[in-house]
Structure formats: structure tokens, C-alpha cells
Amino acid sequence: MKWRMLFILSVASLMGMSLWFSATAVTTSLSREWMLSESGQAWLTMSVQIGFVVGTITSAWFNLSDIFNARRVFAVCAWAGAFCNTAIAWWADGLAIAVFFRFLTGVFLAGVYPPAMKVMASWFKENRGLAIGTLVGALAVGSASPHFLRFAGSPDWRILMHIASASSFFAGLLCFFFVKDGPFQTAGAKFDPGVVFRALRNRSLRLANLGYLGHMWELYAMWTWLPAFLASSFALTAMKDSASWASLVAFGAIATGLAGSIVAGWLADQYGRTTVTIVSMLISGFCCLIVGLLYGGSPTLLTVLSLFWGFAIVADSAQFSAAITELCEPEYVGTMLTLQTCLGFILTVVSIRLIPFLVSVVGWSWAFFVLAAGPAFGVWAMKSLKSLPEASRIGGEQKS
């Protein structure tokens, strides 16, 4: 039963989060149709991210996914997000309306991803790392999908928006009618905004969140800017159809996160989440330091390194969330997962905006160098967490 729930919830999460992925897929088309500046293009993406942060702050403060059933929160938010997303295809004829509805879409997406992790945790005590890793891996494939659409040639942007909205609508149906609460589901949570402050004062939770922040500093900046880096590098080698091949390699690099998340999840359940996150961040941090050295060089070597980096960079992601579910107050798992996600996405706004500035100053060869600071910080946080007595509550730590 639990493995069937894992499959259905992973599919539902992928379909629900397609609202976020659609923004990347349609930005180029909207830029041409509405003659958007670089600032306007940035706002199409940033509005979703800002909305997501506002939504997660609101959800965490009011304990929404703990007071209300997380499956129903997922379904309602998936349906509301679908309406906001498709409204752009119906009514938007310029940037202002599109940004407004993309912001609202981001707000409702805050009720999709974190509640999905809470429901998943209710089904798994053993193999929790593998389960949440599978969920995060599915989302990595979804994040990669716009780059494949660019390679294959995407249809009219309105069609893509309607497809994403339909996917989110069916995701809500799946979660509402076919996903059940697991045996480890907790109930009885009451409104308590103080739980957020207790979490920040709790050293073990604080370290797990700091490790996640180190991971997020690197992850979304890499996912956002790797396609442009590859396109520029391939163009320097006079590679034919360099932009198309860059999109395909970027798709592969991000999509390999599915395999990385599953493998890391299984290993974390066996050998400890702190160990697996430390190793993953050491590998991905090393890739930050060396990927620029291949800029303008062999496309084959750069492709291999990009795929390896994509495998490692997201492998640890689910394990921070799994650790939070094992360290926090059981009745507020949803709030703690939402808080963690909120903090991480606030930080990504900084690292994503930093990369193009660095490219203008030091060029692509050194721009990714700064991302290594995130994994280095994360390694320190997880090593510190591993030394605490509370680490014995984290899955796999007893065996490591």
C-alpha cells in the first residue's frame, strides 16, 4: 500500500508543480510577443518565486497543513493554482496581468510541495529517505522538462499554459480521491505561531535547516544558469546547433537528479542522512570549483561533468526534509517542512541574481566558483548535527 501511495503522490506532485515549470517554458515566447526587456523576463520568473515565499510564510505562520488535512490543502491549492495559471492564457495581454497571476500561482504552490512531503512522511518511517527522495527526484524531472521542450520545439505558449493547468487540476483530483493518510499521520495540531520560533531555537532543527540553506544556495542557481553557461561554452567551440544541444544537456543534467535522489535516499536510510548529505555536498561543491575550467573546452567533457553535477547536486535535497520530519514536534511536521522550504527559496533569490553579475565581472569561467560556499557551509552544519545526541533520532544514523 505505501509504495502505491508513493507512486501516486509522486505523480500528483510532478503534475501539480508543472505550474512552476511552465513559467520557464513560456518566457521566451512571451518575450517575443510582448517585447519584454530583460527586467520584464526576470519578473515573469521572480513573481512565482516571490509568491511561493509569501505563501510558505503564511502557511507556516498559521500552521495550515497541520491544522487542516494536508491532502486537502494540496488538492485545493492545486486547483486554485491551475485557475490562476490558465487565467494568463485567457486574459493576459501584457506583463502586469501575467506577473499578478504568476504571483498568485506561486502563493498556491506553497500548498502543494510541502504538504506532499508531509503526506509522504505519514506513510514511511523506515525508508523515509528513499520515499521523499523519490518525490524530490520526480520534481527534478519536472524542473528539467522546459529545457527538453526547447530542444524539441515547444508549441504555442497558451497551449503550454493550459496543459500545465490541466495537469495541476488532475493532480488535485489524484491527491483528494486516491491518496490516503498513512499510519504515521498525526492529528490534533492547534494554531501556534510560536512553533516557528521554537524551531529556530532548537539546535538540531537549526543545524538541519542551515544544511538545507547551504544546499539551496547552490541548487537553484545551478539549475537556472547552467543552460546559459552550456550554450555560451558550446558556441565558443563552433558546435553546430549549440543552443539546442545546450538545452538537451541541461535537461539531462537536471533530470539525473531523479536517479541521484533515489540512490541517496536508499543510502541515507542505510548509512545515515548526515553522512549522505555531507558526501553529496562535497561532490557538488567540487563540481562548482572545476566546471568553469571546462568553459569553452571539450563539449563531451563538459557534458559528462554537467550530468555528474546534476546527479550530486540534488541527491541530498530530500534528506534535509526527511531529517526535519524526524527531529521536529510530530504534530507540526507540515509547518516545519513549509518553514524549511520558505527559508531555502528566500536564499535562492540572492544566489540566482548573483550569478549574472559575476558573469559580467569575471566571466563564465569563474562565476560558479562562489556557489561552492553553500556546500562548504552545509557540510559544517551537518557535521555539527551528526555530533549531537539528537542525531540518533534521524533515520539511518543508528546504523552509521
N, C-alpha and C positions, 0 to 999 in steps of 0.2 A: 504493500500500500504506500509506504513512504517514498519508494522510488518512483511510483507513478505520480505522486504529488510533486516530486522534484521535477519530473519531466514537464508536467502541465504548467507548473508555476514558472519554470524557466522559459517556456514558450510564451506564456502570458506576459512575463516581464519584458522579453525581447519585443513583443508586439506593442506593448504599452510605451516603452521608451523609444519606439520608432518616431514619435513626435519630436523628440530631441534631435535624432539623427537627420530628419528631413530638412532641418534648417541648413545644415552643411550642404546637402544635395542641391538645394534650390538657390543658394546665394549667388552663384554665377549667373544664372538665368534672370533673377530679379535685378541684378546689377545692370545687365544689358537693357532690360525692358524699361527700368525706371531711371537709368543713367545715374547710378549711385556713385558717390565718392567712396574713397577707402574708409572714411569715417562712417558713412552710411552702411557699408558692408559689415563693418565691425559691430555696429549696433544690432544688426539682424541676429548675430550670434550672441552678443553680450546680453541682449534683452532676455533671452531664455535663461541664461546663467544667473542673471540678477533676480529674475522671477523665482528660480529654483531656490536661491539663497533665502529670499523673503519667505517663501513657502515653508522651507525647513525650519527657519527661526520660529515662525508662527506655530507650526506643528509641534516642535519640541517644547515651546513655552506652555502650550495648552495641553500637552500630553495626548494629542488626538488619536494616535494609533495604539495607545494603551487604554484610554477611556472607551473608545469605540472599537468594534471588531476590525482588525487590520485588513481582513479580506474585503470587507465592505468599504473601508476607506480606499483601498486600491481600486475597486470597481467604480465607485462614484467619481474619483479623481481621474481615472482613465477615460470615463465618458465625458466629463467636463473638459478635459484637455483635448479630446477629439473634436468637440464643438468649437473650441477656440481656434484650433489649428485649421479646421476646414473653413472657418469664417474668413480667414485670409484669402483663400481661393475664391470665396463668394464676393467679398466686399472690398478687399484692399486694392487701391489703385495708386498707392504711394507708400513711402516709408513710414509715416506716422501711424497709420492704422495697423500696418504689419507689425511694427515694434510693440504697439499696445497689446495685440493679441498674442504675440510671441512671449511677451512678459507674463501674461495670464497662463499661457501654456506651461511655462516654467514653474509658476506657482503650483499648478495642479500636478505636475510631475513629481513634486516633493511628496505627494501622497501615493506614488506608485513604487518607486525603487526601495526606500527604507521599509515600508510595510511588507513588501515582498520578502525582504530578508528576515523580518520578524516571523512571518508565517513559516518560512523555511526552517528557522531555528526551532519552531514548535514541533517539527517532525523528527528532528535529528539531535541526539545527544552524542552518541558515537557517530563518527563520520560527518560531523557538522562542518568541518573544514572542507571536505570534499563536496558537500551539498551546496554550501554558499559559494564555493569556488566554481561550481558548475553554473550557478546563477550569474555570477560576475563574468564568467567566460562567455556566456550567451550574449551579455550586453557588450562585450568587446567585439563580437562578430557584428552586432548591430551598429556599433560605432564605426566599423570599417566599411559598412555597406555603401555609403555615399561615394567612396573612392572607387569602388567597383562600378557603380553606376556611371561615374565619369569616364572610366575606361571603356565601358560597353556602349556609352552614348545614352543619356537619360532622356525620357520623354518630356513633354510639356510640364512646367513646374506645377501647374494646377492639378494635373493628374497625380503627380508625386505627393502633393499635399493631401489629396483625397484618399490615396492609398494608405498613407500613414495614419490618417484619421480613422479609416475603416479598421485598420489593424488595432488601433488603440481601443476602439469600440468593442471589437471581439475579444480583446484581452480582458476587458471588464466583465464580459459575459463568462469567460472561462473561469476567472477568479471568483465570481459571485456564485456560479452554479456548480462548478466542477472541482474547485479546490476546497478542502476541508481543514479545520483546525486540527493540529496534531496533539498527541498525548502530553506534550510538554508545554502546552498553551497555559499561560497564567491569566487570571482574571481578577477583578476587584480593584483595579487601579483607580485612584481618585485624583482630581485636579491638584497638582502640587508642583508649581514652578520652581520650588526650592530644590527639586531633584537635579536640576541642571547645575546649580551651584555646589551641591554635594558631590556631583561627579567631578567637577573641576578641582575640588579639594582632595578627592581620593587619589592617592599617589599612583596606584596601579592603573586606574582608569585614565589618569592624566598621561602616564607614560605610553599606554596603548594608543591614545589619541595623538600624542606627539609623534609616535612612529608613523601613524597614518598620514599626518601632515607632511612628514619628510617624503613619504611615498608620493603624495599628491602634488607636491612641488614639482616633481619630475614628470609624472604621468601625462597630465593633460597638455602640458607644454610640448612634450614629445609628440603626442597624438595630433596636436594642432599643426605643428610646424614641420614635421618630418616630410609630408608631401612636397612642400615648397623647397625644402633642403634637397630632396632627391631630384626634383625637376631641375633645379639650378645646377646640381652636380652632373646629372646626365647630359644636360645641354652643353656643358663645357667639354664633354668628350665627343661632341658631334654625333651623339647617338640618335638614330632615326626615331621619330615619334617619341621623343624623350618625355614629353608631358604625359602621354598615355601610359608609357611604361612606369613612370613615377607613380601614377595613380594605382596601377596594379600592384607594384611593390609595397606601397603604403597600405593598400588593402590587406596584403599578405602579412605585413609586419604587425598590424593591429589585430587582425583575426587570429594570429597564432597565440594571442592571449587566451583563447579558449583552451588550447592544449596546456599552456602554462598554468592556468588557474586550476585545471583538473589535476594535473600532476602535483602541483604544490599543495593542493588540498589533501590529496591522499598522503603525501609525505608528512604534512603537518599533523594529521591525525595519528601518524605512527611515531614521529620523532620530535614533535613539539612545534608550536606556532612561532615561538620566538626564534628558534633555530632557522626555520624555513624563511621567515621574513628577513632575517639578518643576511642569509646567503643570497637571497633574491636581490636585496638592495646592494650588496657588494658587487654582484654581477652587473646589474643595470647601471650602477654608478660608474663602473669601469667603462661600460659602453659609452656613457656621456663623455668621458675623457678622451676616447680614441676615435669616435665616429668622425669627428672633424678632420682627422688626419687622412681620411679616405676621400675627402671632398675633392671632386674633380679627377679622381683616380678611377681605378677599375670598377665599372658598374657591377660586375659579378661579385667582387669582394664586398662592395658597399651593400649590395642586396643581401648577401649572406649575413653580414653583421646586423643589418636592419631587422631581419627576421629573428635573429637570436635576441636582439634587444627587445623586440616586441614580445617575445616569449617570456623573458625575465621580468620586464617592467611591470606587468600586471599580475604576475604569478602570486605576489604576496598580498594583493589588494583584499581579497576575501578574508584572509587570516586576521587582519586587524579587526574586521567586523565580527568574525567568529569569537575572537578574544573578548571583545566588548560584551557580547551576549553572555559570556561565562563569568565575567567579573562584576557586572552591574547588578542592581536590585532587580530580581526576576520580574516583578510586576511592571517595570518600566523599561523593558528591553526595546520597545519601539521608540520611545523617547531618546534613549541613549544612541541608537543607531541613526536616528534623524539628526541628533546633535553632531555626531561624528561626521556625517556626510556634509552637514552645513559648514562646519569649520574647514573641511577639506576643500570645498568648492569656493569658499571665500578666498582661500590662498591661491587657487589656480588662476584667479583673475590677475593676480600680480605676476606670476611666472609666465603666463601666456602673453601678457603685454610687454614683458621684459625682453623676450627673445628678438622681436623685430628691431627694438632699439639697439641691442647688442650687435645684430647683423649690420646695422648702419655704421657702427663704430669699429668693430673688429672683424666683421665678415663671418661667413658661414663656418669657416674652419675652426673658430673658437667660440661661437655663440652658445653651443650646447654645453660648454665647459661648466658654466655656472649651475646647471641643473644637478651636477654631482653633489652639491652642498646638501640637497634634500636627502638622498640616500645616506650620506655620511651622518647627518643628524638623526635620521631614523634608526640607523644601526646603534648609535649611542643609546637612544630611548629604549630599544628592545633588549639590549644587553642589560640595561638597568632594570627593566621589568623582569627579566629572567632571574635576577638575583634576589627578588622579593619573595617572601613566603607565599604571597597571594598567587604567585605563578603556578602553584600546584593545582589551582582550580581551572587552569587553561588546558584544553584538550591536548593530549599528546605529551605534555610537559612531564608527566609522571614516568613516561617511558624513555625520555631522552636522557 
